[in-house]
Amino acid sequence: MTPTITAFESSPDRGRGLARDMAVRWAFEEVGQPYDVRLVSFAEMKQPAHLALQPFGQIPTYEEGGFALFESGAIVLHIAEQHAGLLPDDADSRARAIAWMFAAKSTVEPVIVENEVAKFLEGDKSWSEERQPLINGRIRDRLRQLSVRLGGAEWLDGQFSAGDLLMVNVLRRPSALALLGEFPNLAGYVARGEARPAFKRAFDAQLAVFTDHAPAG
Ligand SMILES: N[C@@H](CCC(=O)N[C@@H](CS)C(=O)NCC(=O)O)C(=O)O
C-alpha cells in the first residue's frame, strides 16, 4: 500500500524545502518508495481529524493502511527501517546512524529553531535585538562542534545515512545557512546532500505544490 503523508497546502517558504515534510519526501526518494501527499490548511491542522494523527496540529504525518505516525524524525526512521539504503546493516553502525538522527533533531535543530521563534514571534520585543548575539552564539557553537567532528569526511559516519539526511535538512534552515560560510566543511556537506538525485526529486516535488497551484497573474 502506498503511504500518504501530509504537507502544507500553503507554506510560509512557498515550498523551498524547509517545511518538515521535506525530510520525509527525501527519505522516500532515497529508498525508491512512491508516496501520496495530502495537503492540509492551517485550519485543518487544528481540527480533530488531524489532531488524531498529529497531537500538536502540525505536519508531516504518515499513514499506511491503518497505521499512522507523526514526527518527521520518527517517520524517517520508520522508512529507513523498512527499506534498505538509509541505515547500515551492521548493528553498531546502525545505532550510530540513529544517534546522528537524534543529534540533528534534538541537539542541532533546537538552537536553530530558537532563532526562528525569536525573529517571528519576539522580533517586536524591546529585548529582541540584545538577545540576538546570544542566539547566534549558540548556533555557532553547535556548528563548530559539528564541523570538528565531520572534519574532512564526506558523511558523519561512513556511508550516507538517515542521520546525514536529517542533519543536512536541519543545516539548510536559513539561520544555520547564514553562518555556514564560517565552516567550509559543513557548507560542502550540505552541498553534497543537496546534490543527491533523491534530494532534488524531493525538493522539486515540494516546490511543485506551490508552482503548480500558483494563483494566475
Ligand atoms: N518536531 C516536529 C515539528 C513539526 C513542525 O514544526 N511542523 C511545522 C511545519 S515545518 C508545522 O506544522 N507548523 C504549524 C504549526 O505548528 O502550527 C517534526 O519534526 O515533525
The ligand as an SDF file (V2000), in Angstrom:
LIG
                    3D

 20 19  0  0  0  0  0  0  0  0999 V2000
    9.0980   18.0470   15.5780 N   0  0  0  0  0  0  0  0  0  0  0  0
    8.1100   18.0950   14.5310 C   0  0  0  0  0  0  0  0  0  0  0  0
    7.9120   19.5460   14.1140 C   0  0  0  0  0  0  0  0  0  0  0  0
    6.7920   19.6700   13.1160 C   0  0  0  0  0  0  0  0  0  0  0  0
    6.5820   21.1180   12.7240 C   0  0  0  0  0  0  0  0  0  0  0  0
    7.0790   22.0620   13.3840 O   0  0  0  0  0  0  0  0  0  0  0  0
    5.8420   21.2970   11.6510 N   0  0  0  0  0  0  0  0  0  0  0  0
    5.5600   22.6470   11.1910 C   0  0  0  0  0  0  0  0  0  0  0  0
    5.8440   22.7310    9.7160 C   0  0  0  0  0  0  0  0  0  0  0  0
    7.5440   22.5390    9.3660 S   0  0  0  0  0  0  0  0  0  0  0  0
    4.1080   22.9510   11.4000 C   0  0  0  0  0  0  0  0  0  0  0  0
    3.2670   22.1190   11.1490 O   0  0  0  0  0  0  0  0  0  0  0  0
    3.8280   24.1650   11.8460 N   0  0  0  0  0  0  0  0  0  0  0  0
    2.4930   24.6400   12.0260 C   0  0  0  0  0  0  0  0  0  0  0  0
    2.1320   24.7470   13.4610 C   0  0  0  0  0  0  0  0  0  0  0  0
    2.9170   24.3770   14.3500 O   0  0  0  0  0  0  0  0  0  0  0  0
    1.0320   25.2410   13.7080 O   0  0  0  0  0  0  0  0  0  0  0  0
    8.5720   17.2520   13.3290 C   0  0  0  0  0  0  0  0  0  0  0  0
    9.7830   17.2130   13.0760 O   0  0  0  0  0  0  0  0  0  0  0  0
    7.7280   16.6260   12.6820 O   0  0  0  0  0  0  0  0  0  0  0  0
  1  2  1  0
  2  3  1  0
  2 18  1  0
  3  4  1  0
  4  5  1  0
  5  6  2  0
  5  7  1  0
  7  8  1  0
  8  9  1  0
  8 11  1  0
  9 10  1  0
 11 12  2  0
 11 13  1  0
 13 14  1  0
 14 15  1  0
 15 16  2  0
 15 17  1  0
 18 19  2  0
 18 20  1  0
M  END
$$$$
